[in-house]
Each structure stands twice: as structure tokens, then as C-alpha cells.
Amino acid sequence: MPADPLHRAAGPQRRASSQPNRGSGTSAVEVRRSARRRRTVSAYREGDRTVVLIPARMSEAEEQRWVTVMLDKLAAQESKRMLGDSELAQRAEQLSDQYLNGRARPSAVRWVTNQNTRWGSCTPAEGSIRLSHRLQGMPEYVIDYVLVHELAHLLVPGHGPRFWELLEAYPRTERARGYLEGVVSADRLPHLPAARHE
């Protein structure tokens, strides 16, 4: 979509809104559009608000999606809480109890660094679950979704209707999938910086 000539300003356009912010209730979000910015999106905290910098040509829908993605990225960076393998196994057990009636009991759950095209994998015959190290630092609900997904594979190996019925028990499935799709889309854009703090 070509840039709207009415939106070409010398400086970035600014718009304030209120967005839910993980961990701190609701905080002000200021979106700054810039005609000079072509593809990159970035975000940082400025006092009690979050500033999201986007290209001027983005649609309202793209803006909303990127604001959500960048808020989640900032929250993940700020939490700095990394689960080790033993904590990951404990979390998998809790999630199985909570969403799968305790029926999925993995023999091992661990982080791996050799999964660059998948977020997680499961070997039902062995009962083992592996999560990509790329998930580390992402919001907790995203990691939980991937764990529930892999736990469900211990019960149903494929991606048929029975599998998706199991995943319906996890209330943040759609949000987590949207977040991961946003990460994949962001990775495809050239020169997209990580969320930064200034």
C-alpha cells in the first residue's frame, strides 16, 4: 500500500491510546508514525508510558497488531525470568493437571538449541518434550501454550479434531498463536530490531 501523501509530515505523527500491559494493569501507549521509517517497528518505555514507533504507511489493523506484539516483547524482556529444565518439567506437570486432567505425563521436558524451525516437539513413544530456546524470554502464556500443545501430543499424536479439542481447554491458545505468528512475521522483515529501551 503506498504511503498516504496527507500523512507525510516532517516529524513523526503521534497518537496516544490505552492498552493492557502485562504486569501493570493498563498503561498509556503512544504510537509514533514516521514517513522515514519503512519497515522497522520498535518500542520502549518512556516514564509511565510505552512508545511504539511504526512506519506511517501501516494500516490501523497492522498498528494494533504491532502494538500488541511489541507490548508482549517488552513484557518478556522485562520479566527476565528464565525457567530451567526442572522448572519447565514442573510447569508441564501443573499445566497437565490444570488443562488435561493430569493425563499427559512426560518423562522429560527440556530446552534445546537445535530447533530453529519449530517451537516445540514431542516424541510420544518416549514421552519426551523439547522446547526451542527461542521461546526463552517470551511471555509466560506463550511458553505455557507450547507446553500444552506438546502435552496434548502425548495423548493425540496428530493434529486432528481430537487434538484441537484438547487445546481448547487452554484459554489463551488464540492469543499465543497470534503472538508466535507475529514473531515469525517480524523475523521475515529485514532490519527489524528487537524492542529497545531508551
C-alpha positions in Angstrom: 0.0 0.0 0.0 1.6 3.4 -1.0 2.1 6.0 1.7 -0.7 8.4 2.0 0.6 11.9 0.9 -1.6 13.5 3.6 0.4 11.7 6.3 3.8 12.8 5.2 4.9 15.1 8.0 8.3 16.5 8.8 8.3 14.7 12.1 6.6 11.5 13.4 2.8 11.5 13.9 1.8 10.7 17.4 -1.3 9.2 18.9 -2.0 8.1 22.4 -4.1 5.2 23.5 -4.6 2.9 26.4 -3.6 -0.7 26.1 -3.4 -3.6 28.6 0.1 -4.0 29.8 1.1 -7.3 31.3 2.0 -7.0 34.9 1.0 -3.4 35.4 -2.7 -3.2 34.6 -3.3 -0.5 32.0 -0.7 1.9 30.8 -0.6 4.7 28.2 0.7 3.7 24.8 1.9 6.4 22.3 2.1 5.3 18.7 4.5 7.4 16.6 4.3 7.1 12.8 7.2 8.2 10.7 7.3 8.6 6.9 11.1 7.9 7.1 10.5 4.6 8.8 9.9 1.9 6.1 9.7 -1.5 7.7 11.0 -1.4 11.2 8.9 -1.4 14.3 10.4 -0.7 17.8 9.1 0.1 21.2 10.5 1.4 24.5 9.3 2.6 27.9 9.3 6.4 28.5 8.3 7.1 32.1 4.9 5.6 32.7 4.0 5.1 29.0 5.1 2.9 26.2 6.2 4.4 22.9 5.7 2.3 19.7 7.5 3.5 16.5 5.9 2.3 13.2 6.0 3.2 9.5 3.5 5.9 8.5 2.0 3.7 5.8 0.8 1.0 8.2 -3.0 0.4 8.4 -4.9 0.7 11.6 -5.2 -3.1 11.8 -1.4 -3.5 11.4 -0.8 -0.9 14.0 -3.0 -2.7 16.6 -1.3 -6.0 15.9 2.2 -4.5 16.2 1.3 -2.6 19.4 0.2 -5.9 20.9 3.3 -7.8 19.7 5.7 -5.0 21.0 4.0 -4.8 24.4 4.4 -8.5 24.8 8.0 -8.4 23.7 8.8 -5.6 26.2 7.0 -7.5 29.0 9.0 -10.6 28.2 12.3 -8.7 28.2 11.4 -7.0 31.5 10.4 -10.2 33.3 13.9 -11.7 32.6 12.6 -14.9 34.3 14.2 -17.9 32.7 12.8 -21.4 33.5 15.4 -24.1 33.8 14.7 -27.7 32.7 13.5 -28.7 36.1 11.1 -25.7 36.4 9.9 -26.4 32.9 9.1 -30.0 33.9 7.2 -28.8 36.9 5.3 -26.3 34.8 4.4 -29.0 32.3 3.0 -31.1 35.2 0.9 -28.2 36.5 -0.5 -27.5 33.1 -1.3 -31.1 32.5 -3.2 -31.2 35.8 -5.0 -27.9 35.1 -6.0 -28.4 31.4 -5.6 -32.1 30.6 -6.9 -33.7 33.8 -3.4 -34.8 34.6 -3.5 -37.4 31.8 -0.3 -36.2 30.0 2.8 -37.2 32.0 6.0 -36.5 30.1 9.1 -38.5 31.1 11.3 -35.5 30.2 10.8 -31.8 29.4 13.8 -29.7 28.4 15.1 -26.7 26.4 17.0 -27.5 23.2 19.1 -25.2 20.9 18.8 -27.3 17.7 15.1 -26.5 16.9 15.1 -23.4 14.7 12.0 -24.2 12.6 9.7 -25.4 15.3 8.7 -24.0 18.7 8.5 -27.4 20.3 8.5 -31.1 19.6 7.3 -34.3 21.3 8.2 -38.0 21.0 5.1 -39.8 22.3 6.8 -43.2 22.3 9.4 -41.8 24.7 7.2 -39.3 26.5 9.8 -36.6 25.9 9.1 -32.9 25.1 11.6 -30.4 23.8 11.1 -26.6 23.6 13.1 -24.3 21.4 15.5 -22.0 23.3 14.0 -19.2 21.1 10.9 -19.3 23.4 13.1 -18.2 26.4 12.2 -14.7 27.4 8.8 -14.8 25.6 5.7 -14.1 27.7 4.7 -16.9 30.1 1.4 -17.6 28.4 3.2 -18.3 25.1 5.5 -20.8 26.7 2.5 -22.4 28.5 0.7 -22.7 25.2 3.6 -24.5 23.6 3.9 -26.8 26.6 0.1 -27.6 26.5 0.4 -28.2 22.7 3.2 -30.7 23.2 1.5 -32.3 26.2 -1.6 -32.8 24.1 0.6 -34.7 21.6 1.3 -37.3 24.3 -2.4 -38.0 24.2 -3.1 -37.5 20.5 -0.1 -37.7 18.1 -1.5 -35.8 15.1 -3.3 -32.5 14.5 -6.8 -33.9 14.0 -10.0 -32.7 15.6 -9.4 -34.6 18.8 -6.1 -32.8 19.3 -7.6 -29.3 18.8 -10.4 -30.2 21.2 -7.8 -30.8 23.9 -6.2 -27.4 23.1 -9.5 -25.6 23.5 -9.1 -26.1 27.3 -6.2 -23.7 27.3 -7.9 -20.2 27.3 -5.0 -18.3 25.7 -4.5 -20.5 22.7 -5.5 -18.0 20.1 -3.6 -15.1 21.7 -0.4 -17.3 22.0 -0.7 -18.5 18.4 -1.2 -14.8 17.3 1.9 -13.8 19.2 4.0 -16.6 17.7 2.7 -15.7 14.2 3.7 -12.1 14.9 7.2 -13.2 15.9 7.6 -15.2 12.7 6.3 -12.3 10.6 8.8 -9.9 12.3 11.6 -12.3 11.7 10.9 -12.2 8.0 11.1 -8.4 7.8 14.6 -7.1 7.1 16.3 -4.9 9.7 13.6 -5.3 12.3 15.3 -4.5 15.6 14.3 -6.1 18.9 12.3 -3.9 21.2 14.7 -1.5 22.8 14.8 0.6 25.9 15.9 4.3 25.7 
